[in-house]
């Protein structure tokens, strides 16, 4: 909670609570902590939980990033009217990264869905490929944590999108 609040205090940008949401109280806690968005991992939730948590997030004024890995999970996300969908390129069981998973999934998402590519973004070339595939945003963690200069790393990744305008 303190990390999220530190991030909230440091920026005017939207802040996501990137955690395992497994209970309705987690959704409400996300709002109380000051986040703008809650992460709902389709692989960790059954259909009813996904629908209930998504609806609750909307009710309390949160965006909900529904994380998927494959076509059946995309169908489940669309069934709850998710408009913010992330494709995690990291397998949650093996932790292996499939650099092409997000590229394969992008054309299957309908217009109007905000597409977020998650995990496994190593460099500007990955950012360019994902931007070219139609992603609106990247969720990058490990690359920034291991970088000696996270701000410079973000600029490298963002430069791809700026050259496309």
BAZATI-109766 format. One record per residue: x, y, z of N, C-alpha, C, O in turn. Coordinates in steps of 0.001 Angstrom, whole numbers, plus 500000, padded with zeros to 6 digits. Example, Ala and Ser with C-alpha at 12.3 -4.5 7.8 and 13.67 -1.06 7.14 Angstrom:
// BAZATI-109766
513190494310507800512300495500507800513200496700507800514236496681508465 512850497750507080513670498940507140512900500030507870513409501138508039 
// end
This chain:
// BAZATI-109766
500822498815500000500000500000500000500873501258500000500555502232499318 501965501239500759502803502440500815503463502726499468503631503889499101 503841501676498720504418501890497390503399502554496463503741503474495719 502169502096496506501133502670495667500897504130496047500762504985495172 500849504412497323500620505784497766501804506691497422501619507873497129 503011506141497458504187506912497042504092507252495556504371508380495150 503697506267494749503521506503493313502418507532493076502567508419492235 501338507421493797500216508365493657500673509796493949500299510733493244 501488509953495000501968511279495392502998511837494415503183513051494332 503670510954493677504762511381492799504311511775491402505091512358490648 503068511470491039502641511719489664501165512064489584500369511705490451 500834512754488541499437513016488238498887512000487250497712512037486887 499759511091486821499337510040485892498492509000486609498593508863487829 497666508267485884496888507199486509497807506139487124498877505838486595 497365505588488245498139504587488971497328503299489042496142503321489370 497978502171488729497335500864488799497823500123490039498998500194490399 496917499422490675497308498487491732497549497153491033496610496444490672 498815496832490852499198495617490136499427494533491171500534494348491678 498368493832491467498371492823492522497375491747492130496616491920491177 497372490657492844496389489609492605495094490000493307495035490051494536 494071490272492528492756490612493058491963489320493143491630488716492123 491662488899494367490993487603494552489721487707495379489075486697495655 489359488924495778488203489126496635487621490498496313488352491407495920 486330490649496476485694491935496227486310493030497099486392494185496679 486740492673498305487362493675499181488643494227498569488998495379498816 489345493413497768490553493898497091490225495031496127491000495977495986 489089494934495473488673495980494526488411497276495287488896498339494899 487654497185496356487332498373497147488605498938497779488803500152497794 489469498060498301490736498524498878491568499283497853492232500263498189 491530498832496614492274499503495546491839500962495429492671501860495305 490537501182495471490012502547495399490427503331496644490857504480496536 490302502719497825490639503407499076492124503761499157492491504750499792 492974502964498520494417503226498508494791504384497591495909504895497654 493859504797496740494127505923495858494484505537494436494889506396493653 494344504264494081494636503840492712493505504263491775492387504543492206 493824504300490508492844504612489463492363503356488746491323503358488088 493144502279488887492880501074488104493227499842488917494195499837489677 492431498801488752492671497519489406492998496481488332492460496529487226 493878495551488668494238494461487756493364493249488051493301492782489188 492693492745487025491892491526487139492502490488486211492415490618484990 493120489461486781493795488427485990492796487317485696492385486584486596 492412487199484434491398486216484051491781484801484485490916484029484900 493051484457484395493495483109484750493324482810486243493293481646486641 493215483852487064493104483664488508491665483749489010491406483545490196 490733484047488112489343484252488513488413483376487699488654483122486519 487334482912488346486326482196487567485419483240486892485554484440487131 484511482771486063483684483692485283482882484642486166482791485834485873 482308484127487231481489484965488108482348486015488818481964487182488897 483497485607489328484391486564489996484820487662489028484804488844489371 485201487264487824485630488247486834484512489255486570484750490463486548 483312488761486371482169489647486111481856490524487320481654491730487179 481816489926488497481478490685489710482536491734490029482196492871490356 483815491370489939484885492313490274484964493439489243485234494590489586 484724493094487977484735494116486929483593495106487174483798496318487110 482404494595487451481248495466487708481486496327488953481151497512488957 482052495748489990482333496496491211483355497603490951483207498717491454 484381497299490175485384498311489841484719499500489158485003500649489496 483843499233488207483143500314487509482287501108488498482234502337488439 481624500399489398480731501041490371481476501998491308480958503058491659 482688501620491707483444502471492641484364503458491915485153504153492554 484266503521490597485006504523489836486421504145489462487267505016489261 486686502860489367488005502374488950487957501898487509486933501396487046 489062502055486806489249501321485562489669499917485951490231499708487026 489399498954485083489809497574485340490604497067484150490076496954483043 491869496764484380492701496145483358492510494642483483492943494033484461 491864494050482491491640492603482501492791491958481752492973492165480552 493558491175482483494743490526481917494377489156481374493730488347482039 494815488922480135494554487647479468495867487066478941496903487729478916 495780485789478519496936485106477933496611484451476596497511484164475807 495322484214476340494959483459475140493527483780474707492844484599475323 493096483125473648491778483387473068490625483095474020489713483917474113 490614481962474738489498481744475674489408482826476760488312483215477165 490547483298477219490518484366478215490072485690477591489424486495478260 490406485923476331489913487117475639488388487071475559487724488078475804 487834485915475219486371485764475163485747486086476511484711486749476580 486374485619477581485856485884478926485918487374479251484988487917479848 487006488037478863487137489476479110486064490249478349485448491166478892 485848489880477109484843490570476310483434490300476838482555491151476708 483213489140477424481905488793477976481519489690479156480334489858479445 482514490268479839482215491181480956482294492641480497482301493560481316 482351492838479182482415494179478589483684494937478948483663496160479082 484784494218479104486062494872479373486463495707478163486377495257477021 486898496921478434487367497797477360488848498118477519489425498821476689 489461497608478573490886497774478844491441496368479069491250495775480131 492135495841478048492576494448478088494079494380477887494629494956476948 494728493663478792496163493460478705496490492027478337495862491089478827 497466491867477479497949490534477117499292490337477815500273491009477493 499328489416478767500561489123479480501354488110478661500883487004478399 502540488493478269503390487616477464504131486595478326504793485697477805 504014486738479655504671485802480568503653484756481020502585485092481532 504000483489480824503178482377481280503221482355482805504304482331483389 502065482361483453502017482418484915502429481118485589502674481107486795 502510480026484842502925478746485409504426478528485237505125478201486196 504917478711484013506334478442483732507204479697483850508427479599483952 506578480866483836507250482170483844508065482427482574508848483376482520 507885481593481567508533481814480277507803482937479542506583483069479636 508573483742478808508007484846478047507918484446476581508887483964475996 506744484653475998506514484433474575506423485819473940505388486480474025 507492486247473315507583487602472765506543487877471677506302489036471340 505929486837471126504966487029470046503507486891470484502600487110469680 503274486535471737501899486310472204501033487553471984499945487457471417 501502488698472421500702489923472294500468490276470832499376490708470461 501485490093470007501345490391468574500257489507467966499457489974467155 500227488231468355499208487302467836497808487664468321496835487490467586 497696488165469547496384488423470133495777489754469679494553489888469654 496589490719469327496092492067469016494985492087467963493964492738468184 495145491399466825494105491508465800492780490865466205491761491071465546 492792490099467274491573489437467721490720490328468627489580489995468948 491289491460469030490546492371469899489732493334469058490233493883468077 488482493542469437487627494423468635488022495892468762488688496285469720 487604496695467788487839498141467906487193498662469193486180498134469653 487782499679469748487241500246470975487894499705472232487772500300473302 488591498576472110489314498028473248490672498708473336491400498789472347 491007499192474519492344499735474745493240498537475016493015497778475959 494264498376474172495150497209474237496425497554475000497079498561474730 496760496692475960497963496868476767498803495603476648498321494509476941 500040495740476225500966494603476178501714494567477502502232495584477963 501763493388478106502358493251479428503509492253479414503447491221478745 504540492571480148505673491678480417506509491374479182506007491307478060 507783491196479425508687490776478370509109491878477413509686491589476364 508839493122477743509266494231476887510710494545477251510997495061478331 511617494223476327513050494334476618513668495641476159514586496159476794 513156496178475042513852497330474458512932498054473480511758497714473331 513500499062472818512730499866471875512202499033470705511128499321470177 512944498008470300512471497157469199511191496424469608510261496312468809 511138495929470835509913495282471323508777496293471386507650495997470990 509079497483471883508079498535471963507530498862470575506323499021470399 508418498959469603508007499265468228507117498165467662506103498449467024 507492496917467894506695495794467386505301495792467999504314495547467304 505218496061469289503930496062469967503091497269469545501879497154469364 503721498392469393503017499587468902502485499314467491501344499649467172 503322498706466658502910498374465294501777497371465235500993497362464287 501693496522466254500625495520466317499311496128466791498266495479466735 499362497369467256498123498029467655497953498255469143496852498572469595 499010498100469908498902498321471353498971499810471663499749500560471075 498132500204472602498053501597473029498989501887474196499378503034474419 499350500839474941500174501024476139500970499764476419500639498672475957 502034499953477194502868498844477641502887498840479163502947499897479790 502838497666479747503029497527481181504397496889481351504588495705481076 505335497690481807506736497267481896507154497287483355506928498273484056 507753496217483806508216496161485187509674495810485293510502496652485641 509994494556484989511349494039485177512401494892484481513454495168485055 512131495304483270513103496103482505513434497403483231514588497831483251 512440498015483816512681499274484531513397499041485854514260499825486249 513035497965486531513646497660487828515122497335487674515928497712488524 515486496640486603516881496236486401517708497302485680518931497192485591 517041498322485172517747499394484474518438500300485484517915500538486573 519577500790485134520264501749485991519608503114485974519819503918486881 518802503385484932518163504686484794516743504476484254516521504567483046 515780504196485144514414503916484677513806505032483838513095504755482872 514071506286484189513490507395483426513996507390481982513219507602481051 515281507151481797515841507089480443515275505892479685515021505972478483 515080504795480387514522503594479754513100503850479274512724503427478181 512318504536480081510950504878479687510967505761478445510167505566477530 511860506712478413511957507591477240512283506809475979511741507103474914 513157505819476082513484504984474920512247504235474428511993504163473225 511488503683475359510299502916474990509208503832474430508495503440473506 509069505020474962508042505964474526508391506623473202507492507038472471 509645506727472881510076507397471649509439506753470421509164507434469433 509210505472470478508592504749469344507222505318469038506909505594467880 506398505497470064505046505995469857505063507445469380504227507837468565 505998508239469873506054509645469478506442509816468014506009510775467375 507245508912467473507661509036466072506550508646465117506645508897463916 505491508032465642504396507563464814503283508612464659502332508389463911 503389509719465338502316510734465323502353511580464083501522512474463920 
// end
